[in-house]
């Protein structure tokens, strides 16, 4: 008989291996951290939070951003509830992480809509898999008419395909649609920029003043 | 006001950021996984396990390997309890992960002792920080006299320093001490092996037959 992890710890490792980008060995390292290295309280506190996490945190019913469930049992995120936001501008992103990155930039004063996924012919994700119905009803919300939509899906093949689909959908609804700029990143080196990025930086050039 | 994560989810991310090698962004990704991508049950199940983990899993009182706590409240690992093991051979390792790796090789039929750390002058870890007292009483256990100790600390500066210290300690106790071989790994390329590894591979050469 070989001496592996105790069954209970192996189970913890197995569940941790479901985390994105985490393989068997990393999961084992995490499990051992909770069982030995960490403060006695760390595993217990994290466990307590995780047990009730899904009761308290859900996608916002309006925009799919992650939201704390209110006393009325409804999930509405801090951005949708913030009355100081520009309600006429809607930024569409692929993932909550992208929303958080844009928020850190401080450059977006409007509201958001999180798609959750992108069109991906290779992975078999078609238009019917995107939350287009929810997006349409968000855009037609009479309480908050949207004037401009900024499509901030990533400048990848899937992100561009999704942006094109959205632009077509919303153009038909008479809404102004814009797309985030793509080019050489701030602090980036032209020498090491790829051809597509350089091409876009030149196509999208702006005149001074 | 910027729209970040809900407080509850930010707390989960903060705790996950304590995991070894996990930074703020990865922790956020893990937290979002539990809150959105994962099955409804995953976070709850993992949470339930983590809450009571430290009551059920502790270092083995005999060897420091990770062990499930028995009905008698004592923690003894599967290897120490296994009567088919060679009780006269003791393998000393730095970490539980190293023990697991050796177990996977199937080449060690004896028992183990996990140090938990290595001598490290740079990090201020001295001999007094190693569990030498526990190791001595393990070696002097009259129920299971040890004939040979195999020191399997890693072939790094800290690992070698620790091995030398252990060899001196146990040599004085009249126990035969051996060290794992160091050399070019199986499938490794001589061209890309570093000088120290090549030097050791030549020093530790074996004659055929």
Interface residues (C-beta under 8 A of the other chain):
Chain A: X1 X2 X3 X4 X5 X6 X7 X8 X9 X11 X12 X15 X16 X18 X19 X20 X21 X25 X26 X28 X29 X30 X32 X33 X34 X35 X36 X37 X38 X40 X42 X43 X44 X45 X46 X47 X48 X49 X50 X51 X52 X53 X54 X56 X57 X58 X59 X65 X66 X67 X68 X77 X78 X79 X82 X84 X96 X97 X99 X100 X103 X104 X106 X112
Chain B: X1 X2 X3 X4 X5 X6 X7 X8 X9 X11 X12 X15 X16 X18 X19 X20 X21 X25 X26 X28 X29 X30 X32 X33 X34 X35 X36 X37 X38 X40 X42 X43 X44 X45 X46 X47 X48 X49 X50 X51 X52 X53 X54 X56 X57 X58 X59 X65 X66 X67 X68 X77 X78 X79 X82 X84 X96 X97 X99 X100 X103 X104 X106 X112
